[in-house]
Amino acid sequence: MSFQAYLNNIKNKTGKDAEDFRKLAEQKGFTKKGKITANTKAGDIVKWLKEEFQLGYGHAMAIYALLKGIKDEHEE
């Protein structure tokens, strides 16, 4: 599955896009000025997304990669 397909599935399930998750992560304190904070771990993000949005591990890790800057929503 392509990264974009993950993001499309996440949007279909949650109604939220990449920018929405960036804003929510900032509000939760996982990011500051668009960067993941030093004390935020992948597991923290995964737990949040599983609990609040019922995302599976792979989809949650896609959002983590997005927040970390490893991937972006313009990649195929």
Phi, psi and omega in degrees: 000134179286161178300319179297324177296320176301311182297322177296317178297320179297316179297318178298322183282319189254340186080006184246142178255185184303315181295323177300316181292327175297315180295316180296320179296323177295316179297324180283348181087010178283333178231159175220123183054039175081004180242140177296135181289157184299328183267002179269126179252160178305319181299327178295316180293314181300314180300313179303310184291326177293314184288315187274329186237001180056036176279146174283174184302312183298317180290322177296321178292331175296318177293321177300314179300322177296311181294325181285340182089010178289323179228162172222168188289357179263359178277151177273000000 
